[in-house]
């Protein structure tokens, strides 16, 4: 019986971990779409641009409990939403990124910017970093909720489906044992 419960919990953890991972592909928490990004980035979707957040999500089974966690400090603000205060350190980073984007633009030998798609993308990126760098220290940036992990009717449905499947297998197994006697 203990093996049945352990196997059920393991199957739930694996299935829900896959479902939570699919939230990145869906760009939604199951059926609840994430808010659109205000600052467009040509390098891809904000939540899967580097894959770091997606790859950091791990589950742990402790007895009859499953917990999901991430080693990244910004995981919870994305999952729950909230506000962050602009600090001097952030402003310094924003300026560094602005200069990095500006310096990456290609020019002719005379120093004139080349009109290329790459330069247009870099100019837009530099402008974005400049706008962030010019924010006043103490300004609150609102991070909208883009939930990845948590409770949802689909989570309950998946658990019920696994339970029904496991219960049926267990009953068939017990029936076979009883018939042998």
N, C-alpha and C positions, 0 to 999 in steps of 0.2 A: 504494500500500500504506500509506503514511504517513497519507493521508487516511482510510483505513479505520480505523486505530487511533485517530486523533484523534476521529473521529465516534463510535466505540464508547465511548471514555472519556467524551465529552460526554453521550452517551445514558445511561450508567451514572450519572453525576453528577446529571443531571436526574431520573431515575427514583428513585434513592435519596434525593435531597433531598425529593421528594414523599412517599416512604414515611416518612422521619424526621418530616416535618411531620404526617403522619397519626397518629403516635404520640401527639400531643397529643389528638386526637379519640378515639383508642382508650383513652386513659388507661393505656397499657401500652407496653412496648418490644416491639413486634410481638405475641407471644402471652404475654409475661410481664407480668402486671398490676402496676401500681405499688401500693405500700402505701397504705392509706387515711390520710387526714389526721386527726390527733388533735384539732386545733382547727378545728371547722367554721366556715365563713364563708359567709354567704348570698349573697355577691357572685359566686359561681361556683367552678368548679374551680380549685384552687390553681395549677396549671401553666399555665392559660390565662386567668386573671382579667384581666390587663391586655394580654396578648398580646406583652409586651416580649420575653420569652425566646424565644418561638416566632418572632417576627420578626427576632431578632438572629442566628439561625443562618444562616450563609452557607457556600457551598463555593467552593473555589479549585482550579483545574486547573493543575498545574505539570508539564509534560512528560507522563509516563505515571502521575502520581500525582494523587489527589483528596484534599483535606483539608477537613474541616469545622471551623468555629470560631464562636465567639460573642464579641461585644464586651462582654458582661455578666460582671462578676466572679463572680456566683453560679452561672453555668451549669455549671461543672465540679463543684461540690459537689452539685448536683442530679443530674448525670449519673453521678457516681461514688459519691456518698454520703460521709459523713464526720462529723466533729465540729467545732463552733465554740465558742470560749470566750467567755462573756459578759463584755463590757467595760463600763467606766463610760459610755462614749459610747453603747453600745447601751441601757443602762439609762435614760439621759437621753432617748433616742428613744422607748423604750417608755412612759415617763411622759408625754411630749408627746402621744403617740397616745392614751393613756388620757384625758388632759384634753380632747383634741379630741373624742373620742367622747362623753364626759360632757357637754360644753358643747353638743353638737349635739342633745341630747334636748329635746323641746318640753315646755313647762309652761303651766299656766293663768296668768291674771293674778295669782293669789295665790301663784304659785311652786310649785304642786303638779304633779308629773309626770303627763302624760297617758298613759293606758293604751292605747297604740297598738302596732301591729306594728312600726313604725319604732323606737319607743322601746325595745321589747323587744330588737330586733336590736342597737341601739346599746348597751344595757345589757350584753348578752352580749359585744359587741366590747370594751367598756370593761373588763369583768372579765378578758377574755383578756389585754389589754395590761397590766393591773394585775398579774396573775400573772407575766407575763414580767418586769415591772419589779422585782418583789420577789425575783427570783432573785439569789442571791449572786454577786458579781463573781468570775469565775474558774470558775463552774459550766460544765460542758460540755454543750452542746445537741447531741443526735444527729440528724443529717439523714439520713433513709433514702435509699437509692439509688433514684432515679426516672430510669432511663436513657432517653435520647432518641436518642443517636447511638452507634454502635459496631458490633462484629461480632456476627452472629446467623446461624443457619442460613437464615433468610429472606433476608438480604442476599446470601448466596452463591447462593441459588436465583434471585434477581432477576438477578444478574450472569450466571449460566449461561443464563437465558432470553434476555437481551439478546444474549449471545454467539451463541447458536444462531440467533436471528433475523438478526443482522448477517452471520453466516457464510453463511447460506443466500442472502441478498441478494447478497453478494459473489460466491458461486459461480455464481449465475444471471447476474450481470453478466459474469463472465469467460467463461461458456459462450456468451453472445451475441456477445462480441467474437471468440472463436475460430471461431464459425460463419460470421462475415462474411468470414473469410480464405479 
